[in-house]
Amino acid sequence: MSKFTDAERRAVMEESARLLADKPPPSPPAEPVREPELEPAAVDHLAEWRDWHDARDVERQAERERRQREELRAQADATTIFWDEIDRRVQAALAEQREQLIGLIQESARAVGDFADSVDKKLAKLERDLDQRRKEHARESYRVNDLAETHRREVEQLRKEVLRQVEARELAHTRQITSLQSELSRAHASLVQQHADDRADERHTATILELRELKRPN
């Protein structure tokens, strides 16, 4: 409930507008000039006229001071009303912003909660999938290791078989070479003997021919 009437509020607003516009206050109405009354000749009219003007100066100064005080009070009241209105608007704006901020915080909190729930569910699913993959990997690793061991045994057995066959072939080859060397030795000996026999036959034939030539008469 405002403590000012509508007329007072209008007056204050007008005075505030005037003060903000930096306009001089309205001039007071001109006071009627009073004609000095005629006094007897013994009266000092100049002194009376001076006293009268001095009194008017005092009254005008008092009136100016009174109006200045009223202007200052009106200015102070207008300033108070102005800052009260500013404060009211600021408080209203802060209250509205606070409500909006609270709404945003609540909405953000709900969104963060929903996001956290979604992340937890996805993490739980990933953990289950990872555990399943670990189990499958363990089974696959066991199977691979078993296959590797079987392959290693087969390779070792094959290597031994190949070595045995190589050794057997080398032994057979050695025997064949030994047999061939023996046959070659015998053939060589036979050829040498035959060559010797052929030479002996040739010498025998030559000797016979020489003897025939000697026995032939001249």
C-alpha positions as CSV (number, residue, x, y, z in Angstrom):
1,M,0.0,0.0,0.0
2,S,1.6,3.3,-1.1
3,K,1.9,6.1,1.5
4,F,1.5,8.9,-1.2
5,T,-1.8,10.0,-2.8
6,D,-2.2,10.2,-6.6
7,A,-1.9,14.0,-6.5
8,E,1.3,13.9,-4.4
9,R,2.8,11.2,-6.7
10,R,2.0,13.4,-9.8
11,A,3.6,16.4,-8.1
12,V,6.7,14.4,-7.2
13,M,7.0,13.0,-10.7
14,E,6.6,16.4,-12.2
15,E,9.2,17.8,-9.9
16,S,11.5,14.9,-10.6
17,A,11.1,15.5,-14.3
18,R,11.9,19.2,-13.9
19,L,14.9,18.5,-11.7
20,L,16.2,15.9,-14.2
21,A,15.7,18.4,-17.0
22,D,17.7,20.9,-15.0
23,K,15.1,23.7,-15.4
24,P,14.8,26.6,-13.0
25,P,11.8,26.7,-10.7
26,P,8.8,28.8,-11.8
27,S,9.1,32.4,-10.8
28,P,6.8,33.4,-7.8
29,P,4.0,35.7,-8.6
30,A,4.9,39.3,-8.5
31,E,3.9,40.9,-5.2
32,P,1.7,44.0,-5.6
33,V,3.6,47.2,-5.2
34,R,2.2,49.0,-2.3
35,E,2.1,52.7,-2.5
36,P,3.7,54.3,0.5
37,E,1.2,56.1,2.5
38,L,1.6,59.8,2.9
39,E,2.8,60.7,6.3
40,P,3.1,63.9,7.9
41,A,6.2,65.9,7.0
42,A,7.8,65.0,10.3
43,V,8.0,61.3,9.3
44,D,11.2,60.1,7.5
45,H,9.7,58.6,4.4
46,L,13.1,57.5,3.1
47,A,13.9,55.5,6.2
48,E,10.4,54.0,6.2
49,W,10.6,53.1,2.6
50,R,14.0,51.4,3.2
51,D,12.7,49.5,6.2
52,W,9.7,48.4,4.2
53,H,12.0,47.1,1.4
54,D,14.3,45.5,3.9
55,A,11.3,43.6,5.4
56,R,10.3,42.6,1.9
57,D,13.8,41.3,1.2
58,V,13.7,39.3,4.4
59,E,10.3,37.9,3.5
60,R,11.5,37.0,0.0
61,Q,14.7,35.4,1.3
62,A,12.6,33.4,3.8
63,E,10.2,32.4,0.9
64,R,13.2,31.4,-1.3
65,E,14.6,29.3,1.6
66,R,11.2,27.7,2.2
67,R,10.8,26.8,-1.5
68,Q,14.4,25.5,-1.6
69,R,13.6,23.3,1.4
70,E,10.4,22.1,-0.3
71,E,12.3,21.4,-3.5
72,L,14.9,19.5,-1.6
73,R,12.2,17.5,0.2
74,A,10.4,16.9,-3.1
75,Q,13.7,15.9,-4.7
76,A,14.5,13.6,-1.8
77,D,11.0,12.1,-2.0
78,A,11.3,11.7,-5.8
79,T,14.7,10.2,-5.4
80,T,13.4,7.8,-2.7
81,I,10.4,6.9,-4.9
82,F,12.8,6.5,-7.9
83,W,15.2,4.2,-6.0
84,D,12.3,2.3,-4.4
85,E,10.9,1.7,-7.9
86,I,14.4,0.6,-9.1
87,D,14.8,-1.6,-6.1
88,R,11.3,-3.1,-6.6
89,R,12.1,-3.8,-10.3
90,V,15.6,-5.2,-9.4
91,Q,14.0,-7.5,-6.8
92,A,11.3,-8.6,-9.2
93,A,13.9,-9.3,-11.9
94,L,16.1,-11.1,-9.5
95,A,13.2,-13.2,-8.3
96,E,12.2,-14.0,-11.9
97,Q,15.8,-14.9,-12.7
98,R,16.1,-17.0,-9.5
99,E,13.0,-18.9,-10.5
100,Q,14.4,-19.4,-14.0
101,L,17.7,-20.5,-12.6
102,I,16.1,-22.9,-10.2
103,G,14.1,-24.3,-13.1
104,L,17.2,-24.7,-15.2
105,I,19.1,-26.3,-12.3
106,Q,16.2,-28.8,-11.7
107,E,16.0,-29.5,-15.4
108,S,19.7,-30.0,-15.6
109,A,19.7,-32.2,-12.5
110,R,17.0,-34.4,-14.1
111,A,18.9,-34.5,-17.4
112,V,22.1,-35.4,-15.6
113,G,20.3,-38.1,-13.6
114,D,18.8,-39.5,-16.8
115,F,22.2,-39.4,-18.5
116,A,23.9,-41.1,-15.5
117,D,21.2,-43.8,-15.5
118,S,21.7,-44.3,-19.2
119,V,25.5,-44.4,-18.8
120,D,25.2,-46.9,-15.9
121,K,23.0,-49.2,-18.0
122,K,25.4,-49.0,-20.9
123,L,28.4,-49.7,-18.6
124,A,26.6,-52.7,-17.1
125,K,25.9,-54.0,-20.6
126,L,29.5,-53.4,-21.7
127,E,30.7,-55.2,-18.6
128,R,28.5,-58.2,-19.4
129,D,29.6,-58.2,-23.0
130,L,33.2,-57.9,-21.9
131,D,32.8,-60.8,-19.5
132,Q,31.3,-62.9,-22.2
133,R,34.1,-61.9,-24.6
134,R,36.6,-62.9,-21.9
135,K,35.0,-66.3,-21.5
136,E,34.9,-66.8,-25.3
137,H,38.5,-65.6,-25.5
138,A,39.5,-68.0,-22.8
139,R,37.8,-70.9,-24.6
140,E,39.3,-69.9,-27.9
141,S,42.7,-69.5,-26.3
142,Y,42.4,-73.0,-24.8
143,R,41.4,-74.4,-28.2
144,V,44.2,-72.6,-30.0
145,N,46.7,-73.8,-27.4
146,D,45.4,-77.3,-27.8
147,L,45.6,-77.0,-31.5
148,A,49.1,-75.6,-31.2
149,E,50.2,-78.5,-29.0
150,T,48.7,-81.0,-31.4
151,H,50.4,-79.2,-34.3
152,R,53.7,-79.2,-32.4
153,R,53.4,-83.0,-31.7
154,E,52.5,-83.6,-35.4
155,V,55.4,-81.5,-36.6
156,E,57.8,-83.3,-34.2
157,Q,56.6,-86.7,-35.4
158,L,56.8,-85.6,-39.0
159,R,60.4,-84.3,-38.4
160,K,61.4,-87.6,-36.9
161,E,59.8,-89.5,-39.7
162,V,61.6,-87.2,-42.3
163,L,64.9,-87.7,-40.4
164,R,64.4,-91.4,-40.4
165,Q,63.6,-91.5,-44.1
166,V,66.6,-89.3,-44.8
167,E,68.9,-91.4,-42.8
168,A,67.5,-94.6,-44.5
169,R,68.0,-93.0,-47.9
170,E,71.5,-91.8,-47.0
171,L,72.3,-95.4,-45.8
172,A,70.9,-96.9,-49.0
173,H,72.8,-94.3,-51.0
174,T,76.0,-95.1,-49.2
175,R,75.5,-98.8,-49.8
176,Q,74.8,-98.1,-53.5
177,I,77.9,-95.9,-53.8
178,T,80.0,-98.6,-52.0
179,S,78.6,-101.3,-54.4
180,L,79.2,-99.1,-57.4
181,Q,82.8,-98.4,-56.2
182,S,83.3,-102.1,-55.8
183,E,82.0,-102.8,-59.2
184,L,84.1,-100.0,-60.7
185,S,87.2,-101.4,-59.0
186,R,86.5,-104.8,-60.3
187,A,85.8,-103.4,-63.8
188,H,88.9,-101.3,-63.7
189,A,91.0,-104.3,-62.6
190,S,89.4,-106.4,-65.4
191,L,90.1,-103.7,-67.9
192,V,93.7,-103.5,-66.7
193,Q,94.1,-107.2,-66.9
194,Q,92.6,-107.3,-70.4
195,H,94.8,-104.5,-71.5
196,A,97.8,-106.4,-70.2
197,D,96.6,-109.6,-71.9
198,D,96.1,-107.6,-75.2
199,R,99.7,-106.3,-74.9
200,A,101.0,-109.7,-74.3
201,D,99.1,-111.1,-77.3
202,E,100.4,-108.2,-79.4
203,R,104.0,-108.9,-78.3
204,H,103.5,-112.7,-78.9
205,T,102.1,-112.0,-82.4
206,A,105.0,-109.6,-83.2
207,T,107.5,-112.2,-82.1
208,I,106.0,-114.8,-84.3
209,L,106.0,-112.5,-87.2
210,E,109.6,-111.7,-86.7
211,L,110.5,-115.3,-86.5
212,R,108.7,-116.0,-89.7
213,E,110.6,-113.2,-91.4
214,L,113.9,-114.6,-90.2
215,K,113.1,-118.1,-91.5
216,R,112.0,-116.9,-94.9
217,P,114.9,-117.5,-97.3
218,N,116.7,-114.6,-98.9
